[in-house]
Amino acid sequence: MHRALLPFEFSEPASVEEAVALVDGGRARALAGGVDLVLKMRLRQETPERVVSLQKIAGLDHVRVDAHGGGALHIGALATLRQVEQSAAVTQGWPLLAEAIASIVSMQTKVMGTLVGNLCVGTPASDVAPALFALGARVKIAGVGDERDIAVEDFFLGPGVTAVRPHELVTEVVVPARPVGSAGRFLKLSKTADDIAKVNVAVSVAFSRGTCAHARIAIGSAAPTPVRAVAAEELLLREDWCPATAKAAAEAAARSVRPISDVRSTADYRAEMVKVLVRDALTQAADGAGVLDGHDGKEA
Ligand SMILES: Cc1cc2nc3c(=O)[nH]c(=O)nc-3n(C[C@H](O)[C@H](O)[C@H](O)COP(=O)(O)OP(=O)(O)OC[C@H]3O[C@@H](n4cnc5c(N)ncnc54)[C@H](O)[C@@H]3O)c2cc1C
């Protein structure tokens, strides 16, 4: 590890418009909390000529519920992971997201690092991404003179590669109101508590008369990007809920991943653990949604 950073130009624009004009995704990189970027600059994995800090841009550090937008949760690009994890709106309305962030043990990372920065790193091991997939989140991206809005599952293109183009910045993540009666669960398997995931899983389910009426399943660290297990979701919506359905959905979910072997795990173990974690997450979420004791339709 090099202690000194190579020289670079430092800009602190005051608006998103100025910032998008400056960043090009290569020689000029955006800086939010700096947790990932500064470490990579020390390791010489990133050698930007210009670093564009977003910290002086007002109005990007919010975590708020939009009462006029169907009760959606809006998370600004400068909202830290800790801020999101501790927000009463999140713990009450979107506990799955708080649960995923709580699995990140490094407090310095959560206090400095932003939720949007976590996504923009583009790692398939993000703990935040599967929760946002399961919650149906969207990502707002500002460019020069325009803004686009994409589903979070279209944001990840490959390891370290996202949908953010040169002269674009993510401004916000928007999480829709939870379906009524839904419950979620995030589970993570890692070598040690403070390590990144070997495999992680997030699910969100709701039931109507013992059958799944809403199902989203997402898996991280088991493919080049986080993935949504659509075939498993479809199976859940078709079949009556019972332990065998949870097991069959978990097996279908394992068919949607493409794990690799690396220092953290083997591909075979990851595939096996996808089955275990998806089955357990579905069973626990179903319990939370009230299907096992006949109380489905619980208020969100
Ligand atoms: C010790 C340690 C432990 C960790 N543990 C975990 C863990 O358990 N689980 C987990 O999921 N993650 C973990 N992480 C990753 C961590 O969550 C991310 O590195 C952090 O959230 C990045 O956010 P940041 O604001 O610091 O981003 P920065 O470092 O500022 O930026 C990261 C990248 O995103 C780009 N970027 C930032 N904001 C924007 C934007 N608004 N628009 C476009 N591009 C942008 C930057 O140009 C840069 O390329 C860990 C990291 C460390 C160092």
The ligand as an SDF file (V2000), in Angstrom:
LIG
                    3D

 53 58  0  0  0  0  0  0  0  0999 V2000
  -13.1780   -1.8430    5.4170 C   0  0  0  0  0  0  0  0  0  0  0  0
  -14.3530   -1.8740    4.4430 C   0  0  0  0  0  0  0  0  0  0  0  0
  -15.3860   -2.7330    4.6810 C   0  0  0  0  0  0  0  0  0  0  0  0
  -16.4690   -2.7840    3.8090 C   0  0  0  0  0  0  0  0  0  0  0  0
  -17.4620   -3.6760    4.0500 N   0  0  0  0  0  0  0  0  0  0  0  0
  -18.5060   -3.7560    3.1990 C   0  0  0  0  0  0  0  0  0  0  0  0
  -19.5340   -4.7260    3.4060 C   0  0  0  0  0  0  0  0  0  0  0  0
  -19.4990   -5.5310    4.3390 O   0  0  0  0  0  0  0  0  0  0  0  0
  -20.5700   -4.7330    2.5280 N   0  0  0  0  0  0  0  0  0  0  0  0
  -20.6590   -3.8620    1.4760 C   0  0  0  0  0  0  0  0  0  0  0  0
  -21.6380   -3.8900    0.7310 O   0  0  0  0  0  0  0  0  0  0  0  0
  -19.6820   -2.9520    1.2440 N   0  0  0  0  0  0  0  0  0  0  0  0
  -18.6220   -2.8900    2.0730 C   0  0  0  0  0  0  0  0  0  0  0  0
  -17.6270   -1.9720    1.8300 N   0  0  0  0  0  0  0  0  0  0  0  0
  -17.7640   -1.0800    0.6650 C   0  0  0  0  0  0  0  0  0  0  0  0
  -18.2960    0.3110    1.0710 C   0  0  0  0  0  0  0  0  0  0  0  0
  -19.6490    0.2210    1.4600 O   0  0  0  0  0  0  0  0  0  0  0  0
  -18.1630    1.2450   -0.1150 C   0  0  0  0  0  0  0  0  0  0  0  0
  -16.7770    1.3440   -0.4580 O   0  0  0  0  0  0  0  0  0  0  0  0
  -18.6600    2.6680    0.2030 C   0  0  0  0  0  0  0  0  0  0  0  0
  -20.0320    2.6310    0.5190 O   0  0  0  0  0  0  0  0  0  0  0  0
  -18.4520    3.5580   -1.0000 C   0  0  0  0  0  0  0  0  0  0  0  0
  -19.1210    4.7780   -0.7850 O   0  0  0  0  0  0  0  0  0  0  0  0
  -18.3400    6.1610   -0.8590 P   0  0  0  0  0  0  0  0  0  0  0  0
  -19.3580    7.2240   -0.6460 O   0  0  0  0  0  0  0  0  0  0  0  0
  -17.1780    6.1870    0.0850 O   0  0  0  0  0  0  0  0  0  0  0  0
  -17.8320    6.1300   -2.3600 O   0  0  0  0  0  0  0  0  0  0  0  0
  -16.5240    6.7800   -3.0030 P   0  0  0  0  0  0  0  0  0  0  0  0
  -15.3210    6.0290   -2.5440 O   0  0  0  0  0  0  0  0  0  0  0  0
  -16.5190    8.2420   -2.8380 O   0  0  0  0  0  0  0  0  0  0  0  0
  -16.8290    6.4210   -4.5190 O   0  0  0  0  0  0  0  0  0  0  0  0
  -16.8400    5.0770   -4.9560 C   0  0  0  0  0  0  0  0  0  0  0  0
  -16.9800    5.0270   -6.4950 C   0  0  0  0  0  0  0  0  0  0  0  0
  -18.2700    5.4810   -6.8810 O   0  0  0  0  0  0  0  0  0  0  0  0
  -18.1910    6.6500   -7.6790 C   0  0  0  0  0  0  0  0  0  0  0  0
  -19.2720    7.5140   -7.2010 N   0  0  0  0  0  0  0  0  0  0  0  0
  -19.5280    7.8920   -5.9260 C   0  0  0  0  0  0  0  0  0  0  0  0
  -20.6560    8.6250   -5.8670 N   0  0  0  0  0  0  0  0  0  0  0  0
  -21.1080    8.7250   -7.1310 C   0  0  0  0  0  0  0  0  0  0  0  0
  -22.2480    9.3460   -7.7220 C   0  0  0  0  0  0  0  0  0  0  0  0
  -23.1440   10.0340   -6.9950 N   0  0  0  0  0  0  0  0  0  0  0  0
  -22.4320    9.2290   -9.0540 N   0  0  0  0  0  0  0  0  0  0  0  0
  -21.5590    8.5180   -9.8110 C   0  0  0  0  0  0  0  0  0  0  0  0
  -20.4490    7.9200   -9.3130 N   0  0  0  0  0  0  0  0  0  0  0  0
  -20.2390    8.0130   -7.9860 C   0  0  0  0  0  0  0  0  0  0  0  0
  -16.7950    7.2200   -7.4450 C   0  0  0  0  0  0  0  0  0  0  0  0
  -16.3140    7.9120   -8.5870 O   0  0  0  0  0  0  0  0  0  0  0  0
  -15.9940    5.9500   -7.2060 C   0  0  0  0  0  0  0  0  0  0  0  0
  -15.6590    5.3490   -8.4230 O   0  0  0  0  0  0  0  0  0  0  0  0
  -16.5180   -1.9310    2.6700 C   0  0  0  0  0  0  0  0  0  0  0  0
  -15.4560   -1.0350    2.4380 C   0  0  0  0  0  0  0  0  0  0  0  0
  -14.3770   -1.0100    3.3060 C   0  0  0  0  0  0  0  0  0  0  0  0
  -13.2330   -0.0760    3.0230 C   0  0  0  0  0  0  0  0  0  0  0  0
  1  2  1  0
  2  3  1  0
  2 52  2  0
  3  4  2  0
  4  5  1  0
  4 50  1  0
  5  6  2  0
  6  7  1  0
  6 13  1  0
  7  8  2  0
  7  9  1  0
  9 10  1  0
 10 11  2  0
 10 12  1  0
 12 13  2  0
 13 14  1  0
 14 15  1  0
 14 50  1  0
 15 16  1  0
 16 17  1  0
 16 18  1  0
 18 19  1  0
 18 20  1  0
 20 21  1  0
 20 22  1  0
 22 23  1  0
 23 24  1  0
 24 25  2  0
 24 26  1  0
 24 27  1  0
 27 28  1  0
 28 29  2  0
 28 30  1  0
 28 31  1  0
 31 32  1  0
 32 33  1  0
 33 34  1  0
 33 48  1  0
 34 35  1  0
 35 36  1  0
 35 46  1  0
 36 37  1  0
 36 45  1  0
 37 38  2  0
 38 39  1  0
 39 40  1  0
 39 45  2  0
 40 41  1  0
 40 42  2  0
 42 43  1  0
 43 44  2  0
 44 45  1  0
 46 47  1  0
 46 48  1  0
 48 49  1  0
 50 51  2  0
 51 52  1  0
 52 53  1  0
M  END
$$$$
